[in-house]
Amino acid sequence: MKANELRTKTDDELSDRLSELQKERFNLRFQRAGGQLENTARVREVRRDIARIKTILAGRRASAAGA
């Protein structure tokens, strides 16, 4: 997911997406440990999407606190 797409979403939508991605990351960890993970690149994508969302949310909170 691109950062521009994420910036257009509301905080609630980003929080929901963040929780979905964290659940997916949890499931991917178990698939990798069990040797059932087929798309290994998905782990990296999910991890980076989580970081993007957290960065955007932190930036919004910082700008709201400064205003």
N, C-alpha and C positions, 0 to 999 in steps of 0.2 A: 504494500500500500504506500502510496506517495505521501509525502509530508503536506503537499498542497491540498490533497483530498482530506486529510485529517484536520487541517486548520479550519475547514468550512463546517465541521461538525460541532455540536454543542458539547459542553462538559459532560452532560449525562450520557450522550452517545459515546463519547470517548471512554468514559468509565465502564460502560457496558462492554465495549469492544475490548478494553484492557482485561476485564475479567474473563471474557471468552478466550483470549489469547493465552492467558495464564493457565487456564484449564487445558487448552490444547498443548501447551508446552509440557505440562505435567504428564499428559497421556503420551506424548512423544518420547519423554524420558523413559517411561516403562516399556514402550515398544522397542526402543534402542537397547535397553538392558536385556530384553527377552529375545533379541535377534529378529524381531518382526518388522522393523522399520525399513520401508522400501525407499522412501524419498528422504535421503539424509539431508538434503539442502533445505528442507522445510524447517528443520530445527533452527537453522541460522536465520531464515526469513522471519520466523515467529519471534525470535529473540530480538531482532532489530526492530520489528514493528512495535514490540513492547517498549523498547527504548525511545522510539519516536513519540509514542503517545505520552509517555511519562515526561519527556522533554517539553512537549507542547503544553501539557497541563501545568507543569512547574512554571513555565514562562507566563502563562495566564494568571496564575496565583500571585506571582511576583509583581506583575503589572497592576493587578487589582489592589495589592497591598500598598503599592507606591502611589496610587491615585487618590 
